[in-house]
Amino acid sequence: MGAVTQKSTRHLIERAIQRLVRAGGRKSEADGAHLLEGIAVVAYDPGTGKMDANLPPPGSGLRWDEFVDALSSAYEARFEG
């Protein structure tokens, strides 16, 4: 039996990020129901267990910290305003 090799899936993750950015953007309940209100992409190296610092790119709205900020803002706008 041969050695197991891992292939990069970075190109697939980048394509998924492009689609998710286009599908995002719902800021309030009045925006289109077909838009995503909150989603995050976490990419990591399975060999090291470390997150990829460049995927998704900063400002995409898909990074974990951006997702948490958006979720917090949406909650405040709806339930504390």
C-alpha positions in Angstrom: 0.0 0.0 0.0 1.4 3.4 -1.0 1.9 6.5 1.2 -1.1 8.8 1.7 -0.6 12.2 0.2 -2.7 15.3 0.8 -3.7 17.6 -2.0 -4.3 21.2 -1.5 -7.9 22.3 -1.4 -7.1 26.0 -1.3 -8.5 26.6 -4.8 -11.8 25.0 -3.8 -11.9 27.1 -0.6 -11.2 30.3 -2.6 -14.0 29.5 -5.0 -16.4 28.8 -2.2 -15.4 32.1 -0.6 -16.2 34.0 -3.8 -19.7 32.5 -3.9 -20.3 33.1 -0.2 -19.3 36.8 -0.5 -21.8 37.2 -3.3 -24.5 35.4 -1.3 -23.9 37.5 1.8 -24.8 41.0 2.7 -28.1 40.7 4.6 -27.9 43.4 7.2 -31.4 43.5 8.4 -34.6 41.5 8.4 -35.9 43.8 5.6 -33.1 42.6 3.2 -33.7 39.8 0.8 -34.4 36.5 2.4 -32.1 34.8 -0.1 -29.1 36.6 1.3 -26.9 35.1 4.0 -27.0 37.0 7.2 -24.0 35.4 8.9 -21.5 32.8 7.9 -17.8 32.2 8.6 -15.2 30.1 6.9 -12.4 28.6 9.0 -9.5 27.2 6.9 -6.7 25.3 8.6 -3.8 23.1 7.9 -4.6 19.5 9.0 -1.0 18.7 9.4 -0.3 21.5 11.9 -3.8 22.3 13.1 -3.1 26.0 12.6 -5.6 28.3 11.0 -4.7 29.9 7.6 -4.2 33.6 8.4 -5.0 34.6 4.8 -8.2 32.5 4.2 -10.7 34.0 3.9 -9.1 37.4 3.1 -9.6 40.2 5.6 -12.6 42.4 4.8 -14.5 39.6 3.1 -16.9 39.3 6.1 -16.2 35.6 6.3 -13.4 35.6 8.8 -14.3 34.3 12.2 -13.8 37.7 14.0 -15.8 39.5 11.3 -18.6 36.9 11.6 -18.8 37.4 15.4 -18.8 41.2 15.0 -21.6 41.0 12.5 -23.6 38.6 14.6 -23.2 40.8 17.7 -24.3 43.9 15.7 -27.4 42.1 14.3 -28.4 40.9 17.8 -28.0 44.4 19.3 -30.0 46.0 16.4 -32.9 43.5 16.8 -33.1 42.9 20.5 -31.5 45.8 22.3 -32.5 48.7 20.2 
